[in-house]
Amino acid sequence: MSRADINKVKLSVDRNIGSKVKIRANRGRHKIDVAEGVICKTYPSIFLVEIENKADDTVQTVSFSYTDVLTKDVQMQLI
């Protein structure tokens, strides 16, 4: 995993700020979270996704690292 690979992922996420994404996150111990949200902000090591909870009309901001995407612990798909 090189710094260039991480920069490619960061550039891709940067280009899609404001886009809706479906996220599949492997949280360990056979626990997989699936959610839909909007990429809202990027930082040098992480990016933020706002996930709307339709049940109680709240918005949760979740952070992911670019290395999580590279190692496929987090998979994103544009909607």
Secondary structure, DSSP 8 states (H G I E B T S, - for coil): --HHHHHHHHHHHHHTTT-EEEEEEE-STT-EEEEEEEEEEE-SSEEEEEEEETTTTEEEEEEEEHHHHHTTSEEEEE-
